[in-house]
Amino acid sequence: MRVVVQRASSAEVRVADAVVGSLPAPGLVVLVGATHTDTPAIADRLADKIWRLRILADEKSASDVGAPVLVVSQFTLYADTRKGRRPSWSAAAPGAVSEPLVDAFVEALRTRGAHVETGVFGADMQVALVNDGPVTLILDAD
């Protein structure tokens, strides 16, 4: 899995002009992509890592302060742009594989006590956020 984590003072995701998920307080926006070799165990490990990352104010983690998390699936994190001008998406797992992995990631966060809101898997989403810091990290399962 590949994950982009952004510390945000506010954020929301819309589908067809309706808000489907938002941060009720400052927290984390997490963009999640899955590849063919990912497993629920990898999703669990990354969820734990993100929940405990000390990237909030005063070197606190989301788990320390109960910060909410907005999770948005994003297969484009696995774009291969090494050749030409058209990205290849072959490293991204198909929806039938990646959707359950994103769901496992969300459930792993909730099991740890996180308030998690989400986008809609496979939908055309508009994500708006105010990146606080800015703080943006990229984590790979590898």
The first five atom37 places (N, CA, C, CB, O) and aatype in JSON, in Angstrom:
{
  "aatype": [12, 1, 19, 19, 19, 5, 1, 0, 15, 15, 0, 6, 19, 1, 19, 0, 3, 0, 19, 19, 7, 15, 10, 14, 0, 14, 7, 10, 19, 19, 10, 19, 7, 0, 16, 8, 16, 3, 16, 14, 0, 9, 0, 3, 1, 10, 0, 3, 11, 9, 17, 1, 10, 1, 9, 10, 0, 3, 6, 11, 15, 0, 15, 3, 19, 7, 0, 14, 19, 10, 19, 19, 15, 5, 13, 16, 10, 18, 0, 3, 16, 1, 11, 7, 1, 1, 14, 15, 17, 15, 0, 0, 0, 14, 7, 0, 19, 15, 6, 14, 10, 19, 3, 0, 13, 19, 6, 0, 10, 1, 16, 1, 7, 0, 8, 19, 6, 16, 7, 19, 13, 7, 0, 3, 12, 5, 19, 0, 10, 19, 2, 3, 7, 14, 19, 16, 10, 9, 10, 3, 0, 3],
  "atom_mask": [
    [1, 1, 1, 1, 1],
    [1, 1, 1, 1, 1],
    [1, 1, 1, 1, 1],
    [1, 1, 1, 1, 1],
    [1, 1, 1, 1, 1],
    [1, 1, 1, 1, 1],
    [1, 1, 1, 1, 1],
    [1, 1, 1, 1, 1],
    [1, 1, 1, 1, 1],
    [1, 1, 1, 1, 1],
    [1, 1, 1, 1, 1],
    [1, 1, 1, 1, 1],
    [1, 1, 1, 1, 1],
    [1, 1, 1, 1, 1],
    [1, 1, 1, 1, 1],
    [1, 1, 1, 1, 1],
    [1, 1, 1, 1, 1],
    [1, 1, 1, 1, 1],
    [1, 1, 1, 1, 1],
    [1, 1, 1, 1, 1],
    [1, 1, 1, 0, 1],
    [1, 1, 1, 1, 1],
    [1, 1, 1, 1, 1],
    [1, 1, 1, 1, 1],
    [1, 1, 1, 1, 1],
    [1, 1, 1, 1, 1],
    [1, 1, 1, 0, 1],
    [1, 1, 1, 1, 1],
    [1, 1, 1, 1, 1],
    [1, 1, 1, 1, 1],
    [1, 1, 1, 1, 1],
    [1, 1, 1, 1, 1],
    [1, 1, 1, 0, 1],
    [1, 1, 1, 1, 1],
    [1, 1, 1, 1, 1],
    [1, 1, 1, 1, 1],
    [1, 1, 1, 1, 1],
    [1, 1, 1, 1, 1],
    [1, 1, 1, 1, 1],
    [1, 1, 1, 1, 1],
    [1, 1, 1, 1, 1],
    [1, 1, 1, 1, 1],
    [1, 1, 1, 1, 1],
    [1, 1, 1, 1, 1],
    [1, 1, 1, 1, 1],
    [1, 1, 1, 1, 1],
    [1, 1, 1, 1, 1],
    [1, 1, 1, 1, 1],
    [1, 1, 1, 1, 1],
    [1, 1, 1, 1, 1],
    [1, 1, 1, 1, 1],
    [1, 1, 1, 1, 1],
    [1, 1, 1, 1, 1],
    [1, 1, 1, 1, 1],
    [1, 1, 1, 1, 1],
    [1, 1, 1, 1, 1],
    [1, 1, 1, 1, 1],
    [1, 1, 1, 1, 1],
    [1, 1, 1, 1, 1],
    [1, 1, 1, 1, 1],
    [1, 1, 1, 1, 1],
    [1, 1, 1, 1, 1],
    [1, 1, 1, 1, 1],
    [1, 1, 1, 1, 1],
    [1, 1, 1, 1, 1],
    [1, 1, 1, 0, 1],
    [1, 1, 1, 1, 1],
    [1, 1, 1, 1, 1],
    [1, 1, 1, 1, 1],
    [1, 1, 1, 1, 1],
    [1, 1, 1, 1, 1],
    [1, 1, 1, 1, 1],
    [1, 1, 1, 1, 1],
    [1, 1, 1, 1, 1],
    [1, 1, 1, 1, 1],
    [1, 1, 1, 1, 1],
    [1, 1, 1, 1, 1],
    [1, 1, 1, 1, 1],
    [1, 1, 1, 1, 1],
    [1, 1, 1, 1, 1],
    [1, 1, 1, 1, 1],
    [1, 1, 1, 1, 1],
    [1, 1, 1, 1, 1],
    [1, 1, 1, 0, 1],
    [1, 1, 1, 1, 1],
    [1, 1, 1, 1, 1],
    [1, 1, 1, 1, 1],
    [1, 1, 1, 1, 1],
    [1, 1, 1, 1, 1],
    [1, 1, 1, 1, 1],
    [1, 1, 1, 1, 1],
    [1, 1, 1, 1, 1],
    [1, 1, 1, 1, 1],
    [1, 1, 1, 1, 1],
    [1, 1, 1, 0, 1],
    [1, 1, 1, 1, 1],
    [1, 1, 1, 1, 1],
    [1, 1, 1, 1, 1],
    [1, 1, 1, 1, 1],
    [1, 1, 1, 1, 1],
    [1, 1, 1, 1, 1],
    [1, 1, 1, 1, 1],
    [1, 1, 1, 1, 1],
    [1, 1, 1, 1, 1],
    [1, 1, 1, 1, 1],
    [1, 1, 1, 1, 1],
    [1, 1, 1, 1, 1],
    [1, 1, 1, 1, 1],
    [1, 1, 1, 1, 1],
    [1, 1, 1, 1, 1],
    [1, 1, 1, 1, 1],
    [1, 1, 1, 1, 1],
    [1, 1, 1, 0, 1],
    [1, 1, 1, 1, 1],
    [1, 1, 1, 1, 1],
    [1, 1, 1, 1, 1],
    [1, 1, 1, 1, 1],
    [1, 1, 1, 1, 1],
    [1, 1, 1, 0, 1],
    [1, 1, 1, 1, 1],
    [1, 1, 1, 1, 1],
    [1, 1, 1, 0, 1],
    [1, 1, 1, 1, 1],
    [1, 1, 1, 1, 1],
    [1, 1, 1, 1, 1],
    [1, 1, 1, 1, 1],
    [1, 1, 1, 1, 1],
    [1, 1, 1, 1, 1],
    [1, 1, 1, 1, 1],
    [1, 1, 1, 1, 1],
    [1, 1, 1, 1, 1],
    [1, 1, 1, 1, 1],
    [1, 1, 1, 0, 1],
    [1, 1, 1, 1, 1],
    [1, 1, 1, 1, 1],
    [1, 1, 1, 1, 1],
    [1, 1, 1, 1, 1],
    [1, 1, 1, 1, 1],
    [1, 1, 1, 1, 1],
    [1, 1, 1, 1, 1],
    [1, 1, 1, 1, 1],
    [1, 1, 1, 1, 1]
  ],
  "atom_positions": [
    [[0.85, -1.18, 0.0], [0.0, 0.0, 0.0], [0.89, 1.23, 0.0], [-0.97, 0.0, 1.23], [2.01, 1.23, 0.51]],
    [[0.36, 2.26, -0.58], [1.02, 3.56, -0.57], [0.02, 4.54, 0.01], [1.49, 3.99, -2.02], [-1.15, 4.56, -0.35]],
    [[0.52, 5.38, 0.93], [-0.35, 6.28, 1.66], [0.27, 7.67, 1.69], [-0.61, 5.77, 3.09], [1.47, 7.82, 1.93]],
    [[-0.54, 8.68, 1.44], [-0.14, 10.07, 1.62], [-0.92, 10.59, 2.81], [-0.39, 10.93, 0.32], [-2.15, 10.55, 2.83]],
    [[-0.19, 11.09, 3.81], [-0.81, 11.6, 5.04], [-0.58, 13.1, 5.09], [-0.22, 10.89, 6.32], [0.54, 13.58, 4.95]],
    [[-1.66, 13.84, 5.3], [-1.56, 15.28, 5.42], [-2.2, 15.73, 6.73], [-2.23, 15.99, 4.2], [-3.33, 15.36, 7.05]],
    [[-1.45, 16.54, 7.48], [-2.03, 17.15, 8.67], [-2.92, 18.29, 8.2], [-0.92, 17.66, 9.68], [-2.47, 19.15, 7.44]],
    [[-4.18, 18.3, 8.63], [-5.14, 19.27, 8.12], [-5.9, 19.94, 9.24], [-6.11, 18.61, 7.15], [-6.29, 19.3, 10.22]],
    [[-6.11, 21.24, 9.09], [-6.96, 21.94, 10.05], [-8.44, 21.77, 9.71], [-6.59, 23.43, 10.1], [-9.3, 21.88, 10.58]],
    [[-8.72, 21.5, 8.42], [-10.08, 21.19, 7.99], [-10.01, 20.42, 6.68], [-10.94, 22.48, 7.84], [-9.03, 20.54, 5.94]],
    [[-11.04, 19.64, 6.39], [-11.08, 18.88, 5.14], [-12.48, 18.32, 4.92], [-10.03, 17.74, 5.15], [-13.23, 18.07, 5.86]],
    [[-12.79, 18.14, 3.64], [-14.04, 17.46, 3.29], [-13.89, 16.82, 1.92], [-15.23, 18.45, 3.3], [-13.07, 17.24, 1.11]],
    [[-14.7, 15.8, 1.69], [-14.75, 15.16, 0.39], [-16.2, 15.17, -0.08], [-14.18, 13.69, 0.45], [-17.12, 14.86, 0.68]],
    [[-16.37, 15.55, -1.35], [-17.71, 15.66, -1.94], [-17.84, 14.69, -3.1], [-17.99, 17.11, -2.42], [-16.88, 14.42, -3.82]],
    [[-19.04, 14.18, -3.26], [-19.42, 13.38, -4.41], [-20.73, 13.96, -4.92], [-19.55, 11.84, -4.06], [-21.71, 14.04, -4.17]],
    [[-20.76, 14.36, -6.17], [-21.97, 14.95, -6.78], [-22.51, 16.11, -5.93], [-23.06, 13.88, -6.96], [-23.7, 16.19, -5.66]],
    [[-21.6, 16.99, -5.52], [-21.93, 18.19, -4.75], [-22.48, 17.92, -3.35], [-22.92, 19.01, -5.5], [-23.02, 18.84, -2.72]],
    [[-22.37, 16.7, -2.86], [-22.79, 16.39, -1.5], [-21.57, 15.98, -0.67], [-23.87, 15.25, -1.49], [-20.75, 15.18, -1.12]],
    [[-21.46, 16.53, 0.53], [-20.37, 16.16, 1.42], [-20.63, 14.74, 1.92], [-20.23, 17.16, 2.61], [-21.67, 14.45, 2.51]],
    [[-19.66, 13.85, 1.66], [-19.79, 12.46, 2.1], [-18.87, 12.14, 3.26], [-19.5, 11.51, 0.94], [-19.05, 11.11, 3.93]],
    [[-17.89, 13.0, 3.52], [-16.99, 12.81, 4.64], [-16.26, 14.1, 4.93], [0.0, 0.0, 0.0], [-15.96, 14.87, 4.01]],
    [[-15.97, 14.35, 6.21], [-15.26, 15.57, 6.57], [-14.56, 15.37, 7.91], [-16.22, 16.78, 6.63], [-14.88, 14.45, 8.66]],
    [[-13.62, 16.25, 8.19], [-12.98, 16.25, 9.5], [-13.82, 17.12, 10.42], [-11.5, 16.76, 9.42], [-14.0, 18.31, 10.14]],
    [[-14.34, 16.57, 11.52], [-15.11, 17.4, 12.45], [-14.22, 18.3, 13.31], [-15.94, 16.51, 13.35], [-14.72, 19.19, 14.0]],
    [[-12.91, 18.07, 13.27], [-11.93, 18.84, 14.02], [-10.6, 18.67, 13.29], [-11.83, 18.38, 15.55], [-10.51, 17.82, 12.41]],
    [[-9.58, 19.43, 13.62], [-8.28, 19.21, 12.98], [-7.82, 17.76, 13.13], [-7.23, 20.15, 13.58], [-8.02, 17.14, 14.18]],
    [[-7.2, 17.24, 12.07], [-6.77, 15.85, 12.09], [-5.94, 15.5, 10.89], [0.0, 0.0, 0.0], [-5.11, 16.3, 10.45]],
    [[-6.15, 14.31, 10.36], [-5.35, 13.81, 9.25], [-6.22, 13.49, 8.05], [-4.58, 12.57, 9.68], [-7.33, 12.96, 8.18]],
    [[-5.72, 13.82, 6.87], [-6.31, 13.36, 5.62], [-5.36, 12.3, 5.08], [-6.54, 14.55, 4.59], [-4.16, 12.54, 4.95]],
    [[-5.91, 11.13, 4.77], [-5.08, 10.01, 4.34], [-5.58, 9.51, 2.99], [-5.11, 8.86, 5.39], [-6.7, 9.03, 2.86]],
    [[-4.73, 9.64, 1.97], [-5.01, 9.11, 0.64], [-4.39, 7.73, 0.59], [-4.45, 10.06, -0.51], [-3.21, 7.57, 0.91]],
    [[-5.16, 6.72, 0.17], [-4.72, 5.33, 0.24], [-4.82, 4.66, -1.12], [-5.54, 4.54, 1.27], [-5.86, 4.69, -1.77]],
    [[-3.7, 4.06, -1.55], [-3.68, 3.28, -2.78], [-3.17, 1.88, -2.48], [0.0, 0.0, 0.0], [-2.33, 1.69, -1.6]],
    [[-3.68, 0.9, -3.2], [-3.28, -0.49, -3.0], [-2.68, -1.05, -4.28], [-4.48, -1.36, -2.55], [-3.06, -0.67, -5.39]],
    [[-1.73, -1.97, -4.11], [-1.14, -2.66, -5.23], [-1.45, -4.15, -5.12], [0.4, -2.42, -5.29], [-2.07, -4.59, -4.14]],
    [[-1.05, -4.92, -6.08], [-1.45, -6.33, -6.22], [-0.99, -7.22, -5.07], [-0.91, -6.87, -7.49], [-1.65, -8.22, -4.77]],
    [[0.11, -6.89, -4.42], [0.66, -7.76, -3.38], [0.22, -7.37, -1.97], [2.15, -7.74, -3.45], [0.68, -7.98, -1.0]],
    [[-0.64, -6.39, -1.84], [-1.06, -5.95, -0.52], [-2.02, -6.94, 0.14], [-1.72, -4.58, -0.6], [-2.7, -7.71, -0.54]],
    [[-2.03, -6.91, 1.46], [-2.86, -7.82, 2.25], [-3.53, -7.04, 3.38], [-2.0, -8.99, 2.83], [-3.13, -5.91, 3.67]],
    [[-4.54, -7.63, 4.02], [-5.13, -6.98, 5.19], [-4.11, -6.74, 6.31], [-6.28, -7.82, 5.72], [-4.23, -5.76, 7.05]],
    [[-3.13, -7.61, 6.45], [-2.1, -7.41, 7.47], [-1.28, -6.15, 7.19], [-1.16, -8.64, 7.55], [-0.92, -5.42, 8.11]],
    [[-1.0, -5.89, 5.93], [-0.29, -4.66, 5.55], [-1.16, -3.45, 5.86], [0.1, -4.68, 4.05], [-0.66, -2.45, 6.38]],
    [[-2.44, -3.53, 5.54], [-3.36, -2.43, 5.84], [-3.4, -2.15, 7.34], [-4.77, -2.76, 5.32], [-3.41, -0.99, 7.75]],
    [[-3.41, -3.2, 8.14], [-3.43, -3.05, 9.6], [-2.15, -2.38, 10.09], [-3.62, -4.41, 10.27], [-2.2, -1.49, 10.93]],
    [[-1.02, -2.82, 9.58], [0.27, -2.27, 10.0], [0.37, -0.78, 9.65], [1.42, -3.05, 9.34], [0.84, 0.02, 10.47]],
    [[-0.07, -0.4, 8.45], [-0.02, 1.01, 8.06], [-0.99, 1.85, 8.87], [-0.34, 1.16, 6.58], [-0.68, 2.98, 9.25]],
    [[-2.16, 1.32, 9.15], [-3.13, 2.04, 9.98], [-2.54, 2.32, 11.36], [-4.45, 1.23, 10.11], [-2.67, 3.42, 11.89]],
    [[-1.89, 1.32, 11.93], [-1.28, 1.49, 13.25], [-0.19, 2.56, 13.2], [-0.7, 0.16, 13.74], [-0.1, 3.41, 14.09]],
    [[0.64, 2.51, 12.17], [1.72, 3.48, 12.01], [1.17, 4.9, 11.93], [2.56, 3.16, 10.75], [1.66, 5.8, 12.6]],
    [[0.15, 5.09, 11.1], [-0.43, 6.42, 10.91], [-1.11, 6.92, 12.18], [-1.43, 6.41, 9.75], [-0.98, 8.09, 12.52]],
    [[-1.81, 6.06, 12.87], [-2.51, 6.42, 14.1], [-1.52, 6.89, 15.16], [-3.34, 5.22, 14.62], [-1.86, 7.71, 16.01]],
    [[-0.31, 6.38, 15.11], [0.7, 6.7, 16.13], [1.78, 7.68, 15.67], [1.36, 5.43, 16.58], [2.66, 8.05, 16.45]],
    [[1.71, 8.12, 14.41], [2.7, 9.09, 13.91], [2.63, 10.39, 14.7], [2.48, 9.37, 12.41], [1.55, 10.96, 14.88]],
    [[3.75, 10.85, 15.17], [3.8, 12.05, 15.99], [4.01, 13.27, 15.1], [4.94, 11.95, 17.05], [5.09, 13.87, 15.09]],
    [[2.96, 13.63, 14.36], [3.06, 14.75, 13.42], [2.08, 15.88, 13.72], [2.83, 14.25, 12.02], [1.98, 16.83, 12.95]],
    [[1.37, 15.78, 14.82], [0.46, 16.86, 15.2], [1.2, 17.85, 16.1], [-0.81, 16.3, 15.92], [2.38, 17.64, 16.41]],
    [[0.53, 18.9, 16.53], [1.16, 19.92, 17.38], [1.79, 19.28, 18.61], [0.12, 20.97, 17.8], [1.28, 18.31, 19.16]],
    [[2.91, 19.85, 19.02], [3.63, 19.38, 20.21], [4.07, 17.93, 20.1], [2.77, 19.55, 21.44], [4.16, 17.23, 21.11]],
    [[4.35, 17.48, 18.87], [4.8, 16.11, 18.61], [3.83, 15.06, 19.14], [6.17, 15.9, 19.22], [4.25, 14.0, 19.62]],
    [[2.56, 15.35, 19.05], [1.52, 14.4, 19.45], [1.07, 13.6, 18.22], [0.3, 15.13, 20.1], [1.25, 14.04, 17.09]],
    [[0.5, 12.45, 18.48], [-0.07, 11.62, 17.42], [-1.58, 11.76, 17.44], [0.35, 10.14, 17.58], [-2.16, 12.29, 18.39]],
    [[-2.22, 11.27, 16.39], [-3.69, 11.25, 16.38], [-4.21, 10.43, 17.54], [-4.22, 10.67, 15.03], [-5.25, 10.76, 18.13]],
    [[-3.51, 9.34, 17.89], [-3.95, 8.52, 19.02], [-3.82, 9.27, 20.34], [-3.14, 7.22, 19.08], [-4.63, 9.07, 21.24]],
    [[-2.82, 10.14, 20.47], [-2.64, 10.91, 21.71], [-3.79, 11.87, 21.97], [-1.33, 11.68, 21.65], [-4.22, 12.05, 23.11]],
    [[-4.29, 12.49, 20.9], [-5.28, 13.56, 21.07], [-6.66, 13.22, 20.51], [-4.78, 14.81, 20.41], [-7.56, 14.05, 20.54]],
    [[-6.82, 12.0, 19.99], [-8.11, 11.61, 19.42], [-8.47, 12.37, 18.16], [0.0, 0.0, 0.0], [-9.64, 12.64, 17.91]],
    [[-7.46, 12.71, 17.37], [-7.71, 13.47, 16.14], [-8.45, 12.61, 15.12], [-6.38, 13.99, 15.54], [-8.14, 11.43, 14.99]],
    [[-9.41, 13.18, 14.41], [-10.14, 12.44, 13.39], [-9.29, 12.2, 12.14], [-11.42, 13.18, 13.02], [-8.29, 12.87, 11.91]],
    [[-9.73, 11.23, 11.34], [-9.02, 10.87, 10.13], [-10.02, 10.79, 8.98], [-8.26, 9.51, 10.3], [-11.07, 10.16, 9.1]],
    [[-9.69, 11.44, 7.87], [-10.5, 11.36, 6.65], [-9.72, 10.52, 5.66], [-10.82, 12.8, 6.06], [-8.63, 10.92, 5.23]],
    [[-10.26, 9.35, 5.29], [-9.58, 8.41, 4.4], [-10.24, 8.47, 3.02], [-9.63, 6.96, 4.97], [-11.46, 8.36, 2.89]],
    [[-9.39, 8.65, 2.0], [-9.86, 8.72, 0.62], [-9.06, 7.73, -0.21], [-9.73, 10.17, 0.05], [-7.83, 7.79, -0.23]],
    [[-9.74, 6.8, -0.89], [-9.05, 5.86, -1.76], [-8.53, 6.6, -2.98], [-9.98, 4.69, -2.18], [-9.19, 7.49, -3.51]],
    [[-7.31, 6.22, -3.43], [-6.74, 6.91, -4.57], [-5.76, 6.0, -5.3], [-6.03, 8.21, -4.13], [-4.58, 5.91, -4.95]],
    [[-6.27, 5.31, -6.33], [-5.44, 4.38, -7.09], [-4.31, 5.09, -7.83], [-6.29, 3.62, -8.08], [-3.31, 4.46, -8.16]],
    [[-4.46, 6.39, -8.08], [-3.44, 7.11, -8.84], [-2.11, 7.22, -8.1], [-3.94, 8.49, -9.18], [-1.12, 7.65, -8.69]],
    [[-2.08, 6.86, -6.83], [-0.81, 6.86, -6.1], [0.18, 5.86, -6.68], [-1.05, 6.55, -4.62], [1.38, 5.95, -6.43]],
    [[-0.32, 4.9, -7.46], [0.55, 3.91, -8.1], [0.8, 4.22, -9.57], [-0.07, 2.53, -7.97], [1.12, 3.31, -10.34]],
    [[0.68, 5.47, -9.97], [0.96, 5.85, -11.35], [2.44, 5.64, -11.67], [0.56, 7.32, -11.61], [3.31, 5.96, -10.86]],
    [[2.7, 5.09, -12.84], [4.06, 4.95, -13.33], [4.21, 5.96, -14.46], [4.37, 3.47, -13.82], [3.57, 5.85, -15.51]],
    [[5.07, 6.96, -14.24], [5.23, 8.03, -15.22], [6.62, 8.02, -15.86], [4.98, 9.38, -14.56], [7.06, 9.03, -16.42]],
    [[7.29, 6.89, -15.78], [8.66, 6.83, -16.3], [8.73, 6.91, -17.82], [9.32, 5.55, -15.85], [9.73, 7.4, -18.36]],
    [[7.7, 6.46, -18.51], [7.72, 6.47, -19.98], [6.62, 7.38, -20.51], [7.55, 5.05, -20.54], [5.48, 7.33, -20.05]],
    [[6.97, 8.19, -21.45], [5.97, 8.99, -22.14], [5.27, 9.99, -21.26], [0.0, 0.0, 0.0], [5.76, 10.37, -20.19]],
    [[4.08, 10.41, -21.72], [3.31, 11.41, -20.99], [2.02, 10.86, -20.43], [3.0, 12.57, -21.89], [1.3, 11.58, -19.72]],
    [[1.7, 9.62, -20.72], [0.48, 9.01, -20.21], [0.84, 8.04, -19.09], [-0.31, 8.28, -21.35], [1.55, 7.06, -19.34]],
    [[0.38, 8.29, -17.87], [0.71, 7.39, -16.77], [0.15, 5.99, -16.99], [0.19, 7.94, -15.46], [-0.91, 5.81, -17.59]],
    [[0.89, 5.02, -16.52], [0.4, 3.63, -16.5], [-0.15, 3.35, -15.11], [1.55, 2.61, -16.87], [0.43, 3.78, -14.11]],
    [[-1.25, 2.64, -15.05], [-1.89, 2.32, -13.78], [-1.73, 0.83, -13.45], [-3.38, 2.7, -13.81], [-2.41, 0.33, -12.55]],
    [[-0.85, 0.13, -14.15], [-0.77, -1.33, -13.98], [-0.34, -1.76, -12.59], [0.2, -1.89, -14.99], [-0.65, -2.88, -12.19]],
    [[0.35, -0.92, -11.84], [0.76, -1.29, -10.48], [-0.38, -1.16, -9.47], [1.93, -0.43, -10.03], [-0.3, -1.72, -8.38]],
    [[-1.43, -0.44, -9.83], [-2.58, -0.28, -8.93], [-3.44, -1.54, -8.98], [-3.41, 0.97, -9.32], [-3.74, -2.07, -10.05]],
    [[-3.83, -2.01, -7.82], [-4.71, -3.18, -7.75], [-6.09, -2.81, -8.29], [-4.82, -3.71, -6.29], [-6.53, -1.67, -8.12]],
    [[-6.77, -3.75, -8.95], [-8.13, -3.47, -9.42], [-9.08, -3.28, -8.24], [-8.63, -4.6, -10.34], [-8.79, -3.68, -7.11]],
    [[-10.2, -2.66, -8.52], [-11.17, -2.35, -7.47], [-11.57, -3.53, -6.62], [0.0, 0.0, 0.0], [-11.73, -3.4, -5.41]],
    [[-11.74, -4.69, -7.24], [-12.16, -5.89, -6.48], [-11.13, -6.29, -5.44], [-12.41, -7.06, -7.44], [-11.47, -6.92, -4.44]],
    [[-9.87, -5.92, -5.66], [-8.8, -6.21, -4.71], [-8.6, -5.04, -3.75], [-7.49, -6.53, -5.45], [-8.47, -5.24, -2.54]],
    [[-8.57, -3.84, -4.29], [-8.22, -2.69, -3.46], [-9.34, -2.21, -2.54], [-7.8, -1.56, -4.34], [-9.06, -1.73, -1.44]],
    [[-10.59, -2.33, -2.95], [-11.67, -1.85, -2.08], [-11.69, -2.57, -0.73], [-13.02, -2.03, -2.77], [-11.79, -1.9, 0.29]],
    [[-11.61, -3.9, -0.69], [-11.56, -4.56, 0.63], [-10.32, -4.17, 1.44], [-11.59, -6.07, 0.45], [-10.38, -4.16, 2.67]],
    [[-9.22, -3.85, 0.78], [-8.01, -3.44, 1.51], [-8.18, -2.04, 2.11], [-6.79, -3.46, 0.57], [-7.76, -1.8, 3.24]],
    [[-8.79, -1.14, 1.37], [-9.07, 0.2, 1.91], [-10.05, 0.07, 3.07], [-9.64, 1.15, 0.81], [-9.9, 0.73, 4.09]],
    [[-11.07, -0.79, 2.92], [-12.02, -1.03, 4.01], [-11.31, -1.6, 5.24], [-13.12, -2.0, 3.56], [-11.63, -1.21, 6.37]],
    [[-10.35, -2.5, 5.03], [-9.59, -3.08, 6.15], [-8.75, -2.0, 6.83], [-8.68, -4.23, 5.65], [-8.63, -2.0, 8.05]],
    [[-8.19, -1.09, 6.05], [-7.41, 0.01, 6.59], [-8.29, 0.89, 7.49], [-6.79, 0.85, 5.45], [-7.91, 1.24, 8.6]],
    [[-9.47, 1.24, 6.99], [-10.42, 2.07, 7.75], [-10.83, 1.35, 9.03], [-11.67, 2.4, 6.89], [-10.85, 1.95, 10.1]],
    [[-11.15, 0.07, 8.92], [-11.57, -0.7, 10.09], [-10.46, -0.81, 11.12], [-12.04, -2.09, 9.68], [-10.71, -0.76, 12.32]],
    [[-9.22, -0.95, 10.65], [-8.08, -1.02, 11.57], [-7.93, 0.29, 12.36], [-6.77, -1.32, 10.8], [-7.61, 0.26, 13.55]],
    [[-8.15, 1.42, 11.7], [-8.11, 2.7, 12.41], [-9.24, 2.78, 13.43], [-8.21, 3.87, 11.42], [-9.02, 3.19, 14.57]],
    [[-10.44, 2.39, 13.02], [-11.59, 2.45, 13.94], [-11.4, 1.52, 15.14], [-12.88, 2.08, 13.2], [-11.78, 1.86, 16.25]],
    [[-10.81, 0.36, 14.9], [-10.55, -0.58, 15.99], [-9.61, 0.04, 17.03], [-9.94, -1.89, 15.45], [-9.71, -0.27, 18.22]],
    [[-8.74, 0.9, 16.58], [-7.78, 1.56, 17.48], [-8.41, 2.77, 18.18], [-6.54, 1.99, 16.71], [-7.76, 3.41, 19.01]],
    [[-9.65, 3.09, 17.84], [-10.34, 4.19, 18.49], [-10.47, 5.45, 17.67], [0.0, 0.0, 0.0], [-10.94, 6.47, 18.18]],
    [[-10.06, 5.42, 16.42], [-10.11, 6.62, 15.58], [-11.54, 6.92, 15.11], [-9.2, 6.45, 14.36], [-12.32, 6.02, 14.81]],
    [[-11.85, 8.2, 15.07], [-13.06, 8.66, 14.38], [-12.65, 8.79, 12.92], [-13.64, 10.05, 14.98], [-11.83, 9.64, 12.57]],
    [[-13.21, 7.93, 12.06], [-12.82, 7.9, 10.65], [-14.02, 8.22, 9.78], [-12.23, 6.53, 10.28], [-15.1, 7.65, 9.94]],
    [[-13.81, 9.14, 8.84], [-14.78, 9.39, 7.8], [-14.09, 9.06, 6.48], [-15.32, 10.88, 7.82], [-12.86, 9.03, 6.41]],
    [[-14.88, 8.81, 5.45], [-14.32, 8.35, 4.18], [-14.97, 9.03, 2.99], [-14.47, 6.84, 4.06], [-16.01, 9.67, 3.09]],
    [[-14.31, 8.87, 1.86], [-14.9, 9.2, 0.58], [-15.72, 8.01, 0.13], [0.0, 0.0, 0.0], [-16.07, 7.15, 0.94]],
    [[-16.03, 7.95, -1.17], [-16.78, 6.84, -1.74], [-15.86, 6.13, -2.74], [-18.11, 7.34, -2.44], [-15.42, 6.74, -3.72]],
    [[-15.58, 4.87, -2.49], [-14.64, 4.13, -3.32], [-15.08, 4.16, -4.79], [-14.52, 2.67, -2.83], [-16.24, 3.88, -5.1]],
    [[-14.17, 4.5, -5.67], [-14.42, 4.49, -7.11], [-15.2, 5.67, -7.64], [0.0, 0.0, 0.0], [-15.4, 5.79, -8.85]],
    [[-15.64, 6.56, -6.76], [-16.43, 7.71, -7.21], [-15.51, 8.84, -7.67], [-17.36, 8.21, -6.08], [-14.33, 8.88, -7.32]],
    [[-16.06, 9.74, -8.45], [-15.38, 10.98, -8.8], [-15.55, 11.9, -7.59], [-15.96, 11.64, -10.13], [-16.65, 12.38, -7.32]],
    [[-14.47, 12.14, -6.87], [-14.53, 12.89, -5.62], [-13.79, 14.21, -5.75], [-13.96, 12.07, -4.46], [-12.81, 14.32, -6.48]],
    [[-14.26, 15.19, -5.02], [-13.57, 16.46, -4.88], [-13.14, 16.56, -3.42], [-14.47, 17.68, -5.31], [-13.97, 16.55, -2.51]],
    [[-11.83, 16.64, -3.21], [-11.28, 16.7, -1.86], [-10.74, 18.1, -1.63], [-10.16, 15.63, -1.66], [-9.92, 18.6, -2.39]],
    [[-11.21, 18.73, -0.57], [-10.74, 20.05, -0.19], [-10.14, 19.95, 1.22], [-11.89, 21.12, -0.24], [-10.73, 19.34, 2.11]],
    [[-8.97, 20.57, 1.39], [-8.38, 20.56, 2.72], [-7.5, 21.77, 2.91], [-7.59, 19.28, 2.95], [-7.02, 22.37, 1.95]],
    [[-7.31, 22.11, 4.16], [-6.34, 23.12, 4.54], [-5.21, 22.36, 5.21], [-6.97, 24.23, 5.48], [-5.34, 21.91, 6.35]],
    [[-4.1, 22.23, 4.48], [-2.95, 21.5, 4.98], [-2.29, 22.36, 6.05], [-1.94, 21.16, 3.83], [-1.92, 23.5, 5.79]],
    [[-2.15, 21.81, 7.24], [-1.62, 22.54, 8.39], [-0.13, 22.31, 8.5], [-2.33, 22.1, 9.68], [0.32, 21.19, 8.76]],
    [[0.63, 23.35, 8.31], [2.08, 23.26, 8.44], [2.82, 23.93, 7.29], [0.0, 0.0, 0.0], [3.44, 24.97, 7.49]],
    [[2.78, 23.39, 6.11], [2.15, 22.12, 5.72], [2.97, 20.92, 6.17], [1.95, 22.08, 4.2], [4.2, 20.96, 6.23]],
    [[2.25, 19.86, 6.47], [2.87, 18.57, 6.8], [2.26, 17.54, 5.88], [2.66, 18.19, 8.32], [1.06, 17.28, 5.93]],
    [[3.1, 16.93, 5.04], [2.67, 15.89, 4.11], [3.73, 14.8, 4.09], [2.43, 16.46, 2.68], [4.91, 15.07, 3.86]],
    [[3.31, 13.55, 4.34], [4.22, 12.42, 4.37], [3.74, 11.35, 3.39], [4.33, 11.83, 5.79], [2.54, 11.18, 3.18]],
    [[4.68, 10.63, 2.8], [4.37, 9.49, 1.94], [4.9, 8.24, 2.62], [4.98, 9.66, 0.51], [6.08, 8.18, 2.96]],
    [[4.04, 7.26, 2.81], [4.44, 5.99, 3.41], [4.17, 4.87, 2.42], [3.7, 5.73, 4.75], [3.11, 4.82, 1.8]],
    [[5.14, 3.98, 2.28], [4.99, 2.79, 1.46], [5.07, 1.57, 2.36], [6.06, 2.73, 0.34], [5.82, 1.56, 3.33]],
    [[4.29, 0.55, 2.04], [4.32, -0.68, 2.82], [5.67, -1.39, 2.68], [3.19, -1.62, 2.38], [6.05, -2.17, 3.56]],
    [[6.38, -1.12, 1.61], [7.67, -1.78, 1.39], [8.7, -1.4, 2.43], [8.2, -1.45, 0.02], [9.83, -1.87, 2.38]]
  ]
}
